[in-house]
Amino acid sequence: MHWEQRRRRRGKGGKWRRKPARSRQNLSQDDIDFLKQNTRYDEEEIREWYRGFKQDCPDGILHKDKILELYSMILPTGNAQVFVDQIFRIFDKDGNGTIDFKEFLLATDMTASGSPEEKLRWAFKMYDKDSSGCIDFTEMVDILGTICDLEGASKDIARTRAENIFAALDVNNDGFLNQEEFIKGCLEDYDTVSMLNCTDRFEESEEEY
């Protein structure tokens, strides 16, 4: 179930705390055009999302604790924490713990729509912590370790999983996974996707695709 459906059931703004923060201008036509080009939403859907967003976040910004609360409803607990951390790593440029509507909708579109390949492209960005264009073994262990820790599993599992993933995907044995290796390998090997702990979202993508 997509987040907007869950949100309607809960009622808009029911549990949100309104914190004083910098104000934002209303959604401009340039913003709408940008989102139409970079998401799968049309103008009517974008405006509907924005109305709900402004009702929940009248100051025009979303705090990290709230977006974690939202994604925890549609992703496993560990995955939600890691995913939100990576959203803020990529989008929260000034490091103040907030994102605006455009950034929120871009991130939402990445999880709510798209083919398995597109979802894996986002997963690659999540694991590529230093944005170098490659995932090294340490990055893989770090992310998997965080997921295991949040799920109450031993971090030793993370190293074993990372070793198995690299054995399956690192076709040229250079100790790095580039985006092509990562996506191609995951599409061809369902067990590898399971080890990355993004199975639920991947299965949903295949059903919708």
C-alpha positions, 0 to 999 in steps of 0.5 A, spaced: 500 500 500 502 506 498 504 511 503 498 516 501 493 511 502 495 509 509 496 517 510 488 518 508 486 512 513 490 516 519 487 523 517 492 528 515 496 531 520 493 527 526 500 526 529 504 531 526 508 536 531 508 543 528 515 546 529 517 553 527 521 553 521 523 557 515 517 559 511 517 556 504 513 559 498 508 556 494 509 551 489 511 554 483 509 552 476 517 551 475 517 546 481 511 543 478 514 542 471 520 539 474 517 534 478 513 532 472 519 531 468 523 527 474 517 523 477 511 519 474 506 524 477 502 528 473 500 536 475 493 534 478 497 529 482 503 533 484 498 538 486 494 533 491 500 531 494 502 538 495 496 540 499 496 534 503 504 536 504 502 543 506 496 541 511 501 536 515 507 541 514 505 548 514 512 551 514 513 547 507 519 543 510 519 535 513 523 533 519 527 527 519 523 524 524 517 525 521 519 522 514 522 516 518 515 515 521 512 515 514 517 510 511 516 505 517 509 504 515 511 501 508 518 499 509 521 494 514 524 497 520 531 497 518 530 498 511 526 505 513 532 507 517 537 506 512 533 509 507 531 515 510 538 516 512 540 516 505 535 520 503 538 526 507 545 524 505 543 526 498 538 531 499 539 535 505 545 539 503 545 544 509 545 538 514 539 541 518 535 535 518 529 537 513 527 536 506 522 540 502 516 538 498 520 537 491 525 533 495 520 529 498 516 527 492 522 525 488 524 520 494 517 518 494 517 517 487 523 512 487 520 507 492 513 508 490 513 507 482 518 504 477 521 498 474 525 493 478 531 496 474 530 503 477 529 501 484 535 497 484 538 504 481 536 507 487 538 502 491 545 503 488 545 510 490 544 508 497 549 503 498 554 508 494 555 512 501 561 516 498 557 517 491 564 515 487 560 511 482 562 504 485 560 500 492 566 498 495 566 492 500 567 496 506 561 501 504 557 494 503 558 492 510 557 498 513 550 499 510 548 491 511 551 492 518 546 498 520 540 494 517 542 488 521 543 492 528 536 495 527 533 489 526 536 486 532 541 481 528 548 480 529 553 484 525 557 478 523 551 477 518 553 483 514 560 481 513 558 474 510 552 477 506 557 482 503 562 477 501 557 473 498 554 479 494 561 481 492 562 473 490 556 474 486 556 480 483 563 483 482 564 479 475 571 482 474 574 481 481 576 488 482 573 489 489 568 494 487 561 494 484 559 499 479 552 500 477 552 496 471 554 490 475 550 491 481 543 492 477 545 486 472 547 482 477 541 483 482 536 482 476 539 476 474 540 473 481 534 473 486 538 470 492 542 476 491 536 481 492 534 477 498 541 478 501 541 486 500 534 486 504 530 489 499 526 483 497 519 486 499 520 492 495 523 488 489 517 483 489 512 489 489 516 492 483 515 485 479 508 485 480 506 492 478 511 492 472 
